[in-house]
Amino acid sequence: MIKRILIKPVITEKSELLSSSNNQYSFVVDKKANKIEIKKAIENKYGVTVESVSTMIVPGKSKTRATRSGYVKGRTSSFKKAIISVAEGEELNIYGEV
């Protein structure tokens, strides 16, 4: 069974600022993936040299919304996020040909 390591890129204002100024990119990754697997997956998919990988587990949050029948309580799931530093002069083409 092949593990899907890279799930999706994180596209926020903060991640765009990191990518433009520090050559760092953010991805949501599999919770069981380690830094070595993440580094190999990025290098294989995008063909760049990865200098460092930082990982963090973002905890889930409680959410409440009001409906006609009352309040509905729920919870978002937690996920693992990786911030990848790419070598100077290289960049990732996350958007493809948009």
N, C-alpha and C positions, 0 to 999 in steps of 0.2 A: 504494500500500500504506500503510495506516494503522499507525503504530507504536504499540504498547501501552506507554505510558510508566509508569503506575502498576501494579505487579504485585500487591502486597499490603501492608497495614500491618504494622508490627512491633509485636507486643503482648508486652512483657516488663515486669518490675517497674520497670526503669530508665525505659522509655519512658512508663509510666503516671505515674511521678513527674515526668518532664519535662512531660507534658501537664497535670497538675494544678497544678504550681507555676509553670512558665515559659511556658505556652501554646505548647509545641513538640510536634510530632508526627513520628513516624518512619515511613518507607515504604521498601520494597524497590522499586527502580526499574530500568528498562532500563539496561544498561551504557553504551549509546551516547547516552542522553538527557543534555542539558545543563541548567543551572540555569534558563534561560529557559523551556524546554519543560516542565520539572517545575512551575514556578510557574504557567504557563498551565493545565496539566492539573488542578492542585489547585483553582485558582479556578473553572474550568468545572465540575468535578464536585461540589464542595462549596459553592460560592457564598460564599466568604470572601475577605478581603484578606490576601495573603501578604506579610509584611514582608521575610523573608530565607530563603534556601535554602542549607544546607550539605550537601555531598556527600562521601562517602568510599567507597573500594572495600575491602570486607572480603575478605581472602585466604582461599582454601580451606584446609582442614585435612586432615592425614592421619589416617585412622581404621583401627583394627585390631580384629578381633573373633575370638574363639575358637569354632571349630565342632568337630564330631566328627572331621572329616578334617584338621584343622589350623587354622592361622591364615589369615584372609582379610584382605588389605590392600586398602584403597581410599582414596578421596579425595573430600571434598565440594567442590562447585564454588564459586568465588568469586562475589560479587554486589556490586552497588552500592546503598548505603543513603543516603537523603536525610533530613535533619532540617529540618522546615519550621517557621518561626516565624510565628504568626498574629497579626493585630492584636489589641490589647487589647479585651476584651469579646466576642470571637468565639470559637467553638469548633467542632471538627469532630465530626460524628456518625458515627464509624467503625463502631460496632456495629449501626447501623440501628435496627430496632424489636425488639430482643432483650429 
